Amino acid sequence: MITLAPGTSRPFDTADWADALVVLECGEVELEALSGCRIRLQPGAIFWLAGLPLRCLHNPGQQPAVLVAISRRKSAGDR
C-alpha cells in the first residue's frame, strides 16, 4: 500500500509496480507520462503501471490517495 499526501508527488519507479494490479482505494491520482501528459484517476480505478513510460504520480486532491498494489505470490523457484 502506498499513500500520497494531498498535493504531493512520487517519482515513478518501475520496480515498485512490477507484476502488480493497482487499485486506487481513495483520493485522486494523476499519472504523468514522460511527455508531460497527465491522466487523472478517481477512487475505485483499477490499473496496471508496469511498462508504462511514466515520470511521476501526483495527488492533486484534498485527501490522501491510497494505492493498493496486488501481485502474484512468488513460487519457490522465484526466490
N, C-alpha and C positions, 0 to 999 in steps of 0.2 A: 504494500500500500504506500502510495506517495501522496503527500498533501502539499499543495501550493497555497500559501497565504494570499489574501487579496492583494492585487497589484504587484505580485512578484513573478519572476520568470525562472526557468530552469533550462540550462543548456541541454540540447538533445544528445544523448549518448546511446548509440545503437545497442551496446551491450546490456543496458538497463531493460530493454524491451525484447530481447531475443526470444523467439518462440512463445510470445505472450499475447493473449487476447486481453484487451484493456476495457474496463467498464468505468465510465465517469459516474461515480456514485452520487456526488452532489457538487454544486458550483458550476462554473463555466471554465472552459479551456480553449485557448486559441493555439492552433498548431501553425508555426511559422516555417515555411519552406525556405530553402537556400536562396530562392529567387526573391524572397521578401513577401510573397503572397501568404495570406493568413486565412485559415478556416476556423470558425467558431463552433464548438460543440456544446451541447446542452446536457443537463443531467439525464442519465439513462442511456447515453450514447455508448455503443459497443463498437470497438475499432481495433485495428492492427497497426502497429507502428514500425515493425521490423522491416528494414529495407527501404524505408521512405527517406527522401532527401530533405530532412528537416534540420533546422538550425536551433529552434528553441520552442519550449512550451510556455505559454503565458496564462496568467489568471487575471482577466480584465474585470472580474466581478467584485461584488461587495462581501462575499463569503468565501471561506476556504474551498478549494477544489480538491476533491478526493478521488484519486485514480487507483483502481484495484486491478493489478495485473495477475492473470490466471495463466499458468503454463503447465505443460505435461510434467508428470513426475519423471525424474531421470531413472533409467534402468540401471542395474548393477554394472553393466558394461560401459556406461557413460560416465562413471565416476572418475 
